[in-house]
């Protein structure tokens, strides 16, 4: 990883390896000290190197983190003892150089701590912002899925309401009623609160229940995708109707069974709605 890549990753919020951060902080600091030594000591092009050194510590800390910033501050402090000393007499200082060095010694650790704390807060804010973006995206997907489901249910309702002579029910994988049309309520006599969530087996006669006909129809629909049967069905109160029943298997996006669509067509003669085999 080059220094350019490291700086780019830091600005984008990516965290390089710890040794890369420490190495980059050290290189930035040493480069700044060399520049200060050339411009200040040899060329006298700048009057005060203190601001450059403090800015170097701040930049290294912000880009590399608090611990790397303390390393940068330590390098600056160590080099300051040589940098501010007399050119011919090492570790001897004039009064002005001594004051400048003391400002560096006191200020560098403070800047490293303050900028390091700011860096931590910025990183936490970036993490929270990214998590909020992800959560916002999930909420948006949920809203789109909810809207799609509402539109599908609305289309289903509009379609089946145009079929008053048919009973149309949506069953879950266990055969419980999840939704049905107005024709089902009219023909079978149940209201929504009475039937939603109940097993569709309550529409079958006692003989069919003893023969496990509801379970067999569900199994056949799951296996072959379709089950067709004609027989007597029970209305609310025990009345019987003759009906042709068709179960169509439904699957989810993963291809797993997701229930059935049940369609019943009333075959009961208009002159006699009773089972001819039933004793009155």
C-alpha positions as CSV (number, residue, x, y, z in Angstrom):
1,X,0.0,0.0,0.0
2,X,1.4,3.4,-1.0
3,X,1.2,6.5,1.1
4,X,-1.2,7.9,-1.5
5,X,-3.5,4.8,-1.1
6,X,-3.2,5.0,2.7
7,X,-4.2,8.7,2.8
8,X,-7.1,8.0,0.4
9,X,-8.3,5.1,2.5
10,X,-8.1,7.2,5.7
11,X,-10.2,10.0,4.1
12,X,-12.8,7.4,2.9
13,X,-13.1,5.9,6.4
14,X,-11.2,2.7,5.7
15,X,-8.8,1.5,8.4
16,X,-5.4,0.3,7.3
17,X,-3.3,-2.2,9.3
18,X,-1.9,-0.7,12.5
19,X,1.7,-1.0,11.3
20,X,0.9,0.9,8.1
21,X,-0.7,3.7,10.1
22,X,2.3,3.9,12.5
23,X,4.8,3.8,9.6
24,X,3.0,6.5,7.7
25,X,2.8,8.7,10.8
26,X,6.5,8.3,11.3
27,X,7.3,9.0,7.7
28,X,5.1,12.1,7.6
29,X,6.8,13.4,10.8
30,X,10.3,12.8,9.7
31,X,9.6,14.4,6.3
32,X,8.3,17.5,8.0
33,X,11.3,17.7,10.3
34,X,13.7,17.4,7.4
35,X,11.8,20.2,5.6
36,X,11.9,22.4,8.7
37,X,15.7,21.7,9.2
38,X,16.4,22.7,5.6
39,X,14.1,25.7,5.4
40,X,14.7,27.0,8.9
41,X,18.3,26.1,9.9
42,X,20.1,26.1,6.6
43,X,18.1,28.5,4.4
44,X,16.4,30.7,7.1
45,X,13.3,30.8,4.8
46,X,10.8,30.5,7.6
47,X,10.9,32.5,10.9
48,X,9.3,29.9,13.2
49,X,9.1,26.2,12.6
50,X,6.8,25.6,15.6
51,X,3.6,25.9,13.6
52,X,4.8,23.4,11.0
53,X,5.8,20.9,13.6
54,X,2.5,21.2,15.5
55,X,0.5,21.0,12.2
56,X,2.5,17.8,11.4
57,X,1.5,16.2,14.6
58,X,-2.1,17.2,14.1
59,X,-2.2,15.8,10.5
60,X,-0.5,12.5,11.5
61,X,-2.9,12.1,14.4
62,X,-6.0,12.7,12.3
63,X,-4.9,10.4,9.5
64,X,-3.4,7.6,11.5
65,X,-5.2,7.7,14.9
66,X,-4.4,8.7,18.5
67,X,-1.6,6.2,19.2
68,X,0.2,6.9,15.9
69,X,-0.2,10.6,16.7
70,X,1.5,10.1,20.1
71,X,4.4,8.4,18.1
72,X,4.5,11.5,15.9
73,X,4.6,13.8,18.9
74,X,7.4,11.7,20.5
75,X,9.5,12.0,17.3
76,X,8.9,15.7,17.1
77,X,9.9,16.1,20.8
78,X,13.1,14.1,20.4
79,X,14.1,15.9,17.3
80,X,13.3,19.3,18.8
81,X,16.2,18.9,21.3
82,X,18.6,18.7,18.3
83,X,16.7,21.0,16.0
84,X,16.5,24.0,18.4
85,X,20.0,23.6,19.8
86,X,22.9,25.8,18.7
87,X,24.3,24.7,15.3
88,X,27.9,24.5,16.7
89,X,27.1,23.5,20.3
90,X,24.5,20.7,20.5
91,X,22.0,20.8,23.4
92,X,22.8,24.4,24.1
93,X,19.9,26.8,23.5
94,X,19.4,30.5,23.2
95,X,16.5,32.0,25.2
96,X,14.3,32.2,22.1
97,X,15.1,28.7,21.0
98,X,14.5,27.4,24.5
99,X,11.0,29.0,24.6
100,X,10.1,27.7,21.2
101,X,11.2,24.2,22.2
102,X,9.2,24.4,25.4
103,X,6.1,25.4,23.5
104,X,6.6,22.4,21.2
105,X,7.2,20.0,24.2
106,X,4.1,21.2,26.0
107,X,1.8,21.5,22.9
108,X,2.6,18.4,20.9
109,X,1.1,15.9,23.4
110,X,-1.9,18.0,23.9
111,X,-2.5,18.3,20.2
112,X,-2.1,14.6,19.7
113,X,-4.6,13.8,22.5
114,X,-7.2,16.4,21.3
115,X,-6.9,15.5,17.6
116,X,-6.9,11.8,18.5
117,X,-10.1,12.2,20.4
118,X,-11.6,14.1,17.5
119,X,-10.5,11.3,15.2
120,X,-12.3,8.7,17.4
121,X,-15.4,10.8,17.4
122,X,-15.3,11.2,13.6
123,X,-14.8,7.5,13.1
124,X,-17.7,6.7,15.4
125,X,-19.9,9.2,13.6
126,X,-18.8,7.7,10.2
127,X,-19.7,4.2,11.5
128,X,-23.1,5.4,12.8
129,X,-23.7,7.2,9.6
130,X,-22.9,4.0,7.5
131,X,-25.1,1.9,9.7
132,X,-27.9,4.5,9.4
133,X,-27.5,4.4,5.6
134,X,-27.7,0.6,5.6
135,X,-30.7,0.7,7.9
136,X,-32.4,3.4,5.7
137,X,-31.8,1.1,2.7
138,X,-33.3,-1.9,4.5
139,X,-36.3,0.2,5.5
140,X,-36.7,1.4,1.9
141,X,-36.6,-2.2,0.6
142,X,-39.2,-3.1,3.3
143,X,-41.4,-0.3,2.2
144,X,-41.2,-1.4,-1.4
145,X,-41.9,-5.0,-0.5
146,X,-44.9,-3.8,1.6
147,X,-46.2,-1.7,-1.2
148,X,-45.8,-4.6,-3.7
149,X,-47.6,-6.9,-1.3
150,X,-50.4,-4.3,-0.9
151,X,-50.7,-4.0,-4.7
152,X,-50.8,-7.8,-5.1
153,X,-53.5,-8.1,-2.5
154,X,-55.4,-5.3,-4.0
155,X,-55.2,-6.9,-7.5
156,X,-56.2,-10.2,-6.0
157,X,-59.2,-8.6,-4.3
158,X,-60.3,-6.8,-7.4
159,X,-60.0,-9.9,-9.5
160,X,-61.8,-12.3,-7.2
161,X,-64.5,-9.8,-6.4
162,X,-65.4,-10.0,-10.1
163,X,-66.2,-13.7,-9.6
164,X,-69.2,-13.7,-7.3
165,X,-70.1,-17.3,-8.3
166,X,-66.8,-18.7,-7.1
167,X,-65.2,-19.2,-3.7
168,X,-61.6,-18.1,-3.8
169,X,-59.4,-18.6,-0.8
170,X,-55.7,-18.2,-0.1
171,X,-54.4,-21.0,2.2
172,X,-51.1,-21.1,4.0
173,X,-48.9,-24.2,4.0
174,X,-50.9,-25.8,6.8
175,X,-54.2,-25.2,5.1
176,X,-55.4,-22.2,7.2
177,X,-57.4,-19.5,5.5
178,X,-55.3,-16.3,5.0
179,X,-57.7,-14.4,2.6
180,X,-60.9,-14.9,0.7
181,X,-63.3,-13.1,-1.5
182,X,-66.8,-11.8,-1.1
183,X,-68.2,-14.8,-3.0
184,X,-66.8,-17.1,-0.4
185,X,-68.4,-15.1,2.4
186,X,-71.7,-15.1,0.5
187,X,-71.7,-18.8,-0.4
188,X,-70.2,-20.3,2.8
189,X,-71.9,-17.9,5.2
190,X,-68.8,-17.1,7.4
191,X,-67.6,-13.6,8.1
192,X,-63.9,-12.6,8.0
193,X,-63.3,-12.8,11.8
194,X,-64.9,-16.2,11.9
195,X,-62.9,-17.9,9.2
196,X,-59.5,-16.1,8.8
197,X,-56.8,-18.2,10.5
198,X,-59.1,-21.3,10.6
199,X,-58.4,-24.6,8.8
200,X,-60.1,-25.0,5.5
201,X,-61.1,-28.5,6.6
202,X,-64.2,-27.1,8.3
203,X,-65.7,-26.9,4.9
204,X,-65.5,-30.7,4.5
205,X,-68.2,-33.2,5.6
206,X,-67.6,-35.6,8.5
207,X,-67.1,-38.4,6.0
208,X,-64.4,-36.5,4.2
209,X,-62.7,-35.6,7.5
210,X,-62.7,-39.3,8.5
211,X,-61.1,-40.2,5.2
212,X,-58.5,-37.4,5.6
213,X,-59.6,-35.8,2.3
214,X,-58.4,-32.3,3.2
215,X,-54.9,-33.5,3.9
216,X,-54.8,-35.6,0.8
217,X,-55.8,-32.7,-1.4
218,X,-53.1,-30.5,0.1
219,X,-50.5,-33.3,-0.4
220,X,-51.6,-33.8,-4.0
221,X,-51.3,-30.0,-4.7
222,X,-47.9,-29.8,-3.2
223,X,-46.7,-32.9,-5.1
224,X,-48.2,-32.2,-8.6
225,X,-49.0,-28.5,-8.3
226,X,-52.7,-29.0,-8.7
227,X,-55.5,-31.0,-7.0
228,X,-59.1,-31.2,-8.3
229,X,-62.1,-32.8,-6.5
230,X,-65.9,-32.6,-6.6
231,X,-68.0,-33.3,-3.5
232,X,-70.2,-31.9,-0.8
233,X,-69.0,-28.9,1.2
234,X,-70.4,-27.6,4.5
235,X,-71.7,-24.0,5.0
236,X,-72.0,-22.3,8.3
237,X,-74.8,-23.9,10.3
238,X,-74.3,-27.3,8.7
239,X,-75.9,-26.7,5.3
240,X,-74.4,-28.6,2.3
241,X,-73.5,-27.5,-1.2
242,X,-72.2,-29.4,-4.1
243,X,-68.9,-27.9,-5.3
244,X,-66.0,-28.5,-7.6
245,X,-62.8,-27.7,-5.7
246,X,-59.4,-26.9,-7.2
247,X,-56.2,-26.4,-5.2
248,X,-53.3,-24.7,-6.9
249,X,-49.9,-24.9,-5.1
250,X,-48.0,-21.6,-4.5
251,X,-44.2,-21.3,-3.9
252,X,-42.0,-18.5,-2.5
253,X,-38.9,-17.0,-4.1
254,X,-36.8,-19.9,-2.9
255,X,-39.1,-22.5,-4.4
256,X,-40.4,-23.8,-1.1
257,X,-44.2,-24.4,-0.6
258,X,-46.0,-21.3,0.4
259,X,-49.6,-22.5,0.6
260,X,-52.4,-23.0,-2.0
261,X,-55.0,-21.0,-3.9
262,X,-58.3,-22.7,-3.5
263,X,-61.1,-22.2,-5.9
264,X,-64.6,-23.7,-5.4
265,X,-67.5,-23.5,-7.9
266,X,-71.0,-24.0,-6.7
267,X,-72.6,-27.0,-8.5
268,X,-75.7,-27.2,-6.3
269,X,-78.9,-27.2,-8.4
270,X,-80.9,-24.0,-7.8
271,X,-84.0,-26.0,-7.0
272,X,-82.5,-28.2,-4.3
273,X,-79.4,-27.3,-2.3
274,X,-79.6,-30.4,-0.1
275,X,-77.5,-33.5,-0.3
276,X,-79.8,-36.1,-1.9
277,X,-78.2,-38.7,0.3
278,X,-78.8,-36.7,3.5
279,X,-81.8,-37.5,5.6
280,X,-84.1,-34.6,6.5
